[in-house]
Amino acid sequence: MSSEPTDPTTDPTARRRTVLRGAALAGAAAAAGAGLTACGAKKGSSAGPTAAADLGAASEVPVGGAKLYRDDKVLVSQPSQGAFKAFSAVCTHQGCVLDTVDGTTASCPCHGSKFDALTGAVVQGPATRALPAVPVTEAGGKLTAGPASS
């Protein structure tokens, strides 16, 4: 075995090693990119619905509690009988849609942010901004949320 350094432009073993090393780095970069994409896969505008959304019966939202309308990206609370508040259900941290409500605390599945469903305020980060308010109306026992509902 020679102790002289190999020339990667002429030594086939060195060229093969360089190609394999490059392929490994490319694969690692792709995997890291896929992980980041998965982290934000549910991203969307934090504004909530872009058109009026018919949410159904107002009686589904408990007095002193909240209900998540995940498909419509709306979180609705009823602090007192007949008084409804709505917020975007899109986390202000990285745009994931909230997935659960426990009492008046709504949670984001992506990074653990929690929000007060009565005010939209951040209860636990990493989110630092409150959920944006969304107009909500009740008429004939039915709730409608979104820009055209006011």
C-alpha positions in Angstrom: 0.0 0.0 0.0 1.3 3.4 -0.9 1.5 6.2 1.6 1.2 8.8 -1.1 -2.1 10.7 -1.2 -4.5 9.6 -3.8 -5.7 11.9 -6.6 -9.5 11.9 -6.7 -9.4 12.8 -10.4 -7.4 9.7 -11.4 -8.0 7.2 -8.6 -11.3 5.2 -9.1 -11.6 4.4 -5.4 -11.4 8.0 -4.4 -13.9 9.1 -7.1 -16.3 6.4 -5.9 -15.9 7.5 -2.3 -16.6 11.1 -3.2 -19.8 10.1 -5.2 -21.0 8.0 -2.3 -20.3 10.7 0.3 -22.2 13.2 -1.9 -25.1 10.9 -2.3 -25.3 10.4 1.5 -25.3 14.1 2.1 -28.0 14.6 -0.5 -30.1 11.9 1.1 -29.7 13.5 4.5 -30.6 16.9 3.2 -33.8 15.5 1.5 -34.8 13.7 4.7 -34.3 16.9 6.7 -36.4 18.8 4.2 -39.1 16.2 4.4 -39.2 16.5 8.2 -39.6 20.3 8.0 -42.3 19.9 5.4 -44.2 17.5 7.7 -43.8 19.9 10.6 -45.7 22.5 8.7 -47.8 20.3 6.5 -51.0 21.7 7.9 -50.0 25.3 7.4 -52.6 27.8 6.3 -53.6 31.4 6.8 -54.0 32.3 10.4 -57.1 34.3 9.5 -59.5 31.3 9.6 -62.4 31.0 7.2 -62.3 33.1 4.0 -66.1 32.9 3.5 -69.1 32.5 5.8 -69.2 29.0 7.3 -72.5 27.5 8.5 -71.5 25.8 11.8 -74.9 24.3 12.7 -76.7 24.4 16.0 -75.7 27.1 18.5 -76.7 24.6 21.2 -73.6 22.5 20.3 -71.3 25.2 21.9 -71.5 24.7 25.7 -72.1 27.8 28.0 -68.8 28.6 29.6 -67.0 26.3 27.1 -66.0 26.0 23.5 -66.3 23.9 20.4 -63.7 23.4 17.7 -65.0 23.4 14.1 -61.7 22.0 12.7 -62.8 21.6 9.0 -64.0 25.3 9.0 -60.9 26.4 11.0 -63.0 28.1 13.6 -63.0 28.0 17.4 -66.3 29.1 19.0 -66.9 29.8 22.7 -70.0 30.8 24.6 -68.8 32.7 27.7 -72.4 33.4 28.8 -75.8 32.2 27.6 -76.3 33.5 24.0 -73.0 35.4 23.8 -70.7 33.8 21.2 -67.1 34.6 20.4 -65.1 33.0 17.5 -61.4 32.8 16.7 -59.4 31.4 13.9 -58.5 27.8 14.7 -55.1 28.2 12.9 -52.2 28.3 15.3 -50.3 31.6 15.1 -47.0 29.8 15.6 -46.6 27.9 12.3 -50.1 27.6 10.9 -51.2 24.2 12.0 -55.0 23.7 12.7 -55.9 23.3 16.3 -57.1 19.8 17.1 -58.6 19.6 20.6 -60.5 21.7 23.2 -60.4 20.8 26.9 -62.8 23.1 28.7 -61.7 26.5 27.4 -58.2 25.6 26.3 -57.6 24.8 22.7 -54.4 22.9 21.7 -52.2 22.8 18.6 -50.9 19.3 17.7 -47.7 20.5 16.0 -45.7 22.2 18.8 -48.0 22.2 21.8 -49.2 25.8 21.8 -52.4 26.3 23.8 -54.9 29.1 23.6 -57.8 30.5 25.7 -61.0 29.8 23.8 -62.8 32.7 25.5 -60.2 35.4 24.5 -57.9 33.8 21.9 -54.9 34.6 24.1 -51.9 32.4 24.2 -51.9 30.2 27.3 -48.7 28.2 26.4 -46.1 28.8 23.7 -44.3 28.5 21.5 -46.9 30.7 19.9 -46.6 34.3 20.9 -49.6 35.9 19.2 -53.3 35.5 20.1 -55.7 33.8 17.7 -57.4 36.4 15.5 -61.0 37.1 16.1 -63.6 35.9 13.5 -67.0 37.4 13.2 -69.8 35.0 14.4 -73.6 35.4 14.4 -76.4 33.4 15.8 -79.8 33.4 14.1 -82.6 31.0 14.5 -80.5 28.7 16.7 -77.8 28.4 14.0 -74.2 29.8 14.0 -72.4 31.3 11.1 -68.8 32.4 11.2 -66.6 34.2 8.8 -66.2 37.5 7.0 -69.7 37.6 5.5 -71.5 36.8 8.8 -71.3 40.3 10.3 
